[in-house]
């Protein structure tokens, strides 16, 4: 099977010989909104290298006590517990925004990792960066105001989706941020009042990305810098150029219902 492109940055970072070891085991699959790729506590059958779209890693102790603990887009992959040698994860892997991915079975990935020290090193670098992201998420959730956390979340979404259409209700956004629904509405109004975004019933457009970074109050940027330091793209690589032209500063489909 020949992957249609190398939009996933981890795969694009691999030297060609290492990619060829993976290629026969990669399968192109769609990512459908709200699809659960890995329920908590179940065997991780496949790992997904995201080309387009957005995946949330959600922690939960009860149906009404859930929160997003990590976000994965074109820069990464799912199933990190399996990379580290475990069979299951206590978290849920949930598609947040429609897209595509290249998936590989856990058994096939481990086989290639044994044959490729370069692949193993790259994936472990990504695991470390993802741990930085989750630690910064904990910091933001524990110390940041809702509008600061929302600003961080919108920036992280924009980093990964580049303005592609996405469908997400205020209720689901409240789940991801771990707050009550009215808090999301108030936070959107705060950011809109600062002219950083334009919000309607089904659309949030980022008007001032630099201003939104200031509004995040330091809670955005550390994982992103660590990723750039640890995982260097190949010469000439541009994920934005590898996608169809979209408005890079818009997040669509944030519904009031």
LINJOQUI-V209114 format. One record per run of one state. SS is the DSSP state (H for helix, E for strand, C for the rest). FROM is the first residue (numbers start at 0). TO is the last residue. Records with the same first field share a line. If there is no record, write none. Layout:
SS: FROM-TO ; FROM-TO
This chain:
C: 0-7 ; 13-14 ; 23-25 ; 31-34 ; 38-44 ; 62-63 ; 72-75 ; 77-78 ; 83-90 ; 115-115 ; 143-144 ; 161-163 ; 177-179 ; 193-195 ; 200-201 ; 206-207 ; 215-220 ; 230-237 ; 242-248 ; 255-256
H: 8-12 ; 15-22 ; 79-82 ; 105-114 ; 116-142 ; 145-160 ; 169-176 ; 180-192 ; 208-214 ; 221-229 ; 238-241
E: 26-30 ; 35-37 ; 45-61 ; 64-71 ; 76-76 ; 91-104 ; 164-168 ; 196-199 ; 202-205 ; 249-254
